[in-house]
Amino acid sequence: LASGPMDPGRMPVPWLPAGLSFEKDEGAGEVQTPLVGDAADSLKIGDNVYLRHAKAGELCERFASLILIEGDEIVDEVPTYRGEGQTFL
């Protein structure tokens, strides 16, 4: 979650499988995140759900590069600050 007051722009977004959303009174959690929607009915324990990050720092701190995708095509791979040997504590 991005720091600051709660706002939809500071929340991750359920991405795959399509058709998921957060419960009205619940947001994203570290351990369990209640999701609702048509796709939620078919999810089983252990199934993967992918969320789009609300801020890039979490990704850039853990991966050496990011793959940029436009539509269905990989258009570039760019280094993160970790990939460039930087660390910010």
Beta strands, then each sheet from edge to edge (+ up, - down):
strand 1: 13-16
strand 2: 21-22
strand 3: 35-36
strand 4: 50-52
strand 5: 65-70
strand 6: 73-79
sheet 1: 1+ 4-
sheet 2: 2+ 3-
sheet 3: 5+ 6-
end
